[in-house]
Amino acid sequence: MKAFIFVAVLLSPLAAFASQGSLSPGYYICEAMEGNTSYFSDIFLGPGDADAVSKAFSQMLATKYSYTGRVSCPIAYKTPEGLKRLQDQHKPYAAQRAQQGRKIVETGWTYNDAPSLSPVASPVAEKAPTPPRPAGRSDADDDAPAANGGPLYSYCWVFGFPKQRGSQQQHYYLTPLFASEPSGHPADAFQVSIRGAHPDDSVQSAFCTSPKSRNSAEAERQHDLDVKRKNPVYVIVEVNWKPGK
């Protein structure tokens, strides 16, 4: 798939986003934020001037799709981790947007016709390692709650970037597991909560994992934490939040 869908901000885990005032080149993916359609750009390497990228994306949308609403073109740090995060987040984010009733349009647009950096689809999906199973439990036991109509579990996460100049660290806000409804959309509520509690951070789009059995959800969450802890840029902040709280 040529274009990426990161805004739903399902929003990925997550790539690391730099300040909108950054002058260094970085990775982008743009989205139209208003109306019932999410128009997405491709993933590309662009200039540090995020305003120029946003204006160019807006002009393309107005010309080609008659869209004149607000757009978002966050810039990710030019690091392998930043690019991978954008690539990993796109499909889950687009899927979340679609579940919210939005039409998804992959425009394939890049700034000044920059090369596409969207990943090539892989026939084998990488899975998080499965933690050791407690004695006496089987595969059937792990998935029994879901099969019998019992609770499924998710967790949410979002990046926050300190507004103070010169800070290179990024806050990674992460919830514990919570019982989740397949039709629920808790990401928006989590994003609002973090923005209200941490006004000194520029909080990006939040993401929540798809509902799954408790063991599978905890394995995914632990894998996520293990990856973040290996990078000194991330400051992990585990928050006691769940939908409706």
N, C-alpha and C positions, 0 to 999 in steps of 0.2 A: 504494500500500500504506500503510495507516494507521500500523501500528506498525513500529518499527525493530528490527533485530537486531544490536546491537553487542555482542558480547561475543566472540566469538571472535575473539574477541577475538579473527578475523580476525580483532585486533583488531585502521585506520585507522587510518596511518596515522593519525590519528590525530588526535583532538581533544585539546585541552590540558586537563588535569584539575587542579583546585584542591585545596588541602588539605581533608581531611574536616572540619576544624574551622573552615572559612571561614564568615563571617557574611554575606557578600554573596550575592545571588541568582545562580544559575547554571543551566546546562542539564544535564539528566539523561537517562539511559536506564538502567533497572534490569534485572537478570537474576537468575534463580534459579540457584544454583551447584551444587547437589547433585542426586543422582538421575540419571535418564536423560532428563530433559526440561528444556529451557531455556525458561522462561517469561520473556518480555520485556515491559517496559512500552513505552509510546509515548515519543517524544522530547518533552520539555516544559521550560518554564522554572519552576524551583522555588526555594524559600528556601535560604539558606545553611546551614541546619541539615540536613545530610545524614542524621543519625541519625533525625530525624523522618520524612524521606522513606522511609528504609529500613523503619522500623516500619510505616508506612502500607502500603507495598507488601507486606510480610510478612503483614499482617492480611488484605489482599485475597486473597492467594494461599491462605491457610489457609481462608478462608471459601468461596471459589469453586472452588478446585482441590484442597483438602485437603493442600496442600504446607506443611510446617513446617520446612524446612531453611534453610540459610544463603542470604542474598541479597547482591547487590552493587549499590550505587547511587552510582557515582562522579559527582562534580560537575565540570562543565567551566566554565571562565571565561566570563562573559557577554560574549562578543565575537563578531562575525560569523565570525571564523576558528574559534572554538570550536564554534559551532553547525554550520558547514559540515562540520567534521571528523566530528562525530557522524553527520550525515546521510550523508556519503560512506562511512563505515566500516560502517554497519549491515548492508547486504546481503552484502559480503564476509565479515564476521564470522559472520553467521548461516550462510552457506554452509559456512564452515570447521567450525562446530559440527555441522552436519548430516553433514559428511564424517566426523566423529569418532563418528558413530553416535547422536547425540542427537536427540530429537524437538524440533521448534521450534514454540512456541506464542506467537503475537503476541496479547497480552491487550488491547491498546489502552488500558491504564490510564494515567492521569496523576494527579499529586498534586492533590487538591482540585479535580478536573475542569478542570485547566488546559488551554488550547487545544493541540491537536496541532501539533507542529512538524516532523513527518516530511515529507520531500520528496514532491512529486507526481511520479509516474513520468514520465520523459521518453522520447519515442520515439527520440531520437538520443543515444547515449552519447558523452561527451566523451573524446577520446583524447589521450594524451601526444604531443607532437611527435616525429616520427621524425628521428633524427640523420642527417647526410650519410652516404651509403653509400660505402665505399672503392671506388676505381677498379677496374673489372673485375668488380664483384659486381652481381647482379640480385636481384629479389624472390625468385625461386626459390632462389637461393643462400642468402638469409637464413633461409628456412624449411626448407631441405633437411635439416638435422640432425634436426628434429622429425619430418619426413615419413619419414625413413629409419630411425627408431628411435634416433637419436642423442640426446645429452643436451639437456634443457630446463633453463632457468635461472630462479631466483627470488632474492629478497633479503628480509630480515626487518627490522622496525623496531619500536621501542617507546618510549614517553614515560617519563621519570623526573622526578619532582618533588622538589626538595630538601626534606628534612624540616625544615631550619632555618627558623624563622619570619622573615617579611619578604622572602624571596626571591621574585621575580616571574619568574625565568627557568625554563625547562623544558629538560631535556636530551633530545635526540632521538638515540637510539642506532640506528645503521644498519649493516648488514652489507654486505660486498661481494657480488657475484653468486656463486652456487654452483650446481652441478649438482643438480637437484631431481627427485624422483620424483613423478608426479601423485598417487599414493596416500599420500605422506608427509605428516606433520604436525609440522614442525619448530618451530612457534611456541612450544609449551609449553617445549621444551628451551632455546630462546633466552631466554625470559622467566626461567627458573630461573638461567641463566648470568649474566644482567645483574643480577638481584637479589643473587646471591652476590658478584659483583665490585663492586657499588656499593651497599653497605648504607645509605649516607647518603641515598639516593633512595627515594622511594615509587614503585616501578615498576609501571606499569599493565599491562594485558593486551597481549601482543605479537601482531603480525600478520606474515604472510608473503604475498608476492604469489603469484598462481597461476603455475604453470610455463609458460614460453613460450620462443621462440627467443632466442638471446643478444642480438641487436640490439634486439629488442622489449623485453626485460627491462632492458637498459642504458638505453634511451630513457626508460622509465618511472622508473627509479631517478634518472636525471639530472634529469628534470622535477621529481621529488619534492624533490631537493636544492635546485634553483633556487628553488622556492616557499618552502622553509624559510629559505633564506639572506636572503630579502627581509624577514623578520620578526625584529627584534632580540630578541624574547622567546626564540627558540629558540637553544639552544647545541648545535650538531651534533657528535656524537661518533661517528666511524666506527670500528667495532670489527672486529677480524680474527676473525670467528666463522663457522663453518659446521657443519651437522649432523654429529654424531659426533666433533666436535673436543673 
